[in-house]
Amino acid sequence: MIDFRIDGSSGLTTYGQIVQQVRQAVRLGRLSPGDQLPTIKEVVAKLAINPNTVLKAYRELEVLGLVDSRQGHGTFIRSSAAAIPKATQANLERSFLRWLRSAQAAGLDVESIKAIIEVSLKEDERNVGAA
């Protein structure tokens, strides 16, 4: 089961953070098809947020095709939700950690590292779109 965490300084809305955390957990194989998300009541009790916020997040996840809501039973990860193969994920994580250590050794702080990653992702999107 996923354990949601809300970061008030992230710049994302609370419901957006819930959506993002589920999407990432599915991609990384931490949530598998058939896994149940916490109930709205459980999330509200743990995070002290408005139930409508959780409902909005769960509805967006349903629209994105990641979950199915079953009246009276809960919200479940869809069988069509695909994760990155574990071997691929492990290889990419090792490569990224090597890069991260190089960046830290070069004296970059967290904000500088995030900036490089964000700019690189945007540049790659532009290049892919132009191809």
N, C-alpha and C positions, 0 to 999 in steps of 0.2 A: 504494500500500500504506500502511496505517496504521502509525504509529510510536507504540506505547503508552508512556505515562509514568505512573509511580505517585507519588502525593503522600501521604507518610506523615501529613501533617497535615490531610488533607481530611475525615476523619471517615467516609469510605466504606471498605468492605473492599477489598482488592486486586482480588478478582474483580468486585466491584461497579463499580470504576473502569474495568475493561476493558469490561464491559457498557455502561456509560455512554458511554465514548469511541466505541464502535462505533455505538451508537444515535445519538449526535450527528453522527458522520461521515456516516451514512446520511441523516439528516434534512437536513443541509447540503449534500448532494450530493458530499461528498469521497470517499465510497465509493459505487460504482454497482453495479447488478445484474451479477453475474458476477465482480466483483472478488474476489480471494482474500485471506483473512486470513493473517497469518503463521502458520507451523506452531507447534504447541505447543513443539517443541524450540527454535525461533527465539526465541519469547517468553521461555522459561525462560532461555536463554543471555543474552539482552539485559538482562532485569530481575532475574535471579538470584532467581526465585521458584519455588515448588513446582509441578511439572507438574499436580498435581490442581487447583490454583487456576485455571490456564488452562483446563483441561478443564471445570471447573464453569462458568466464564464462557461458554465456547463452547456448552455444553449449554443454558444459560439463553437465550442468543441464539437457539438453535434452537427452544426452546419458545416464545419471543416471535415466532417466524416471520420473523426477520431473516436467518437463514443456513441453509444446507444443508450438512451434513457428508457428504463422499463418501469412503468407506473407501479409503485408499491414495492419495487425490488431494488432499485438503485440505478446508478450510471456505470456502464461497463465499457472497457476498451474494445473497439470493434476488431473483428478478426482480420479485416483488411488493413489495419494499421501496421505499417512496415517499419522494422528496426534496421539499423545498420548491422551487418554481420559482425559478430563478436571479434573475429580475427582482424577484419578491416579496422574496426574501432580501436583495437589494441595497438595495431601498427601506427595508426594516425595519432593516437595519444602519445606514443613513444616519440614520434617525430616532433610533435608539438612541444612536448616537454623539453626536448633537446633545444629547440628554438627558443623556448621561454627562458631556459637557463642561460643561453647565449645573450639574450636581450638583457637579463638581469646582470650578467657579468659585465655587459657594456655600460651599466649604470642607469638603465632605464627604470623609471618607477612605474607603478601600476597604471596610472593615467596615460603615460606615454605608450605603454604596451597596448592598452585598449585603443588608443588613437591609431596606432599602426594597423591593428587588426581591422578596425572599422573602415579606415581609408582603403586598405587592401581589398576588403570585401566589396566596397562600392566600386572600386576601379575594375575589379574582376567582373562585376555585374555589367558594367558599361562595355567592357571588352567582349563579353559573351553576347550581349545584345547587339553589338555592332557586327558580329561575325555572321 
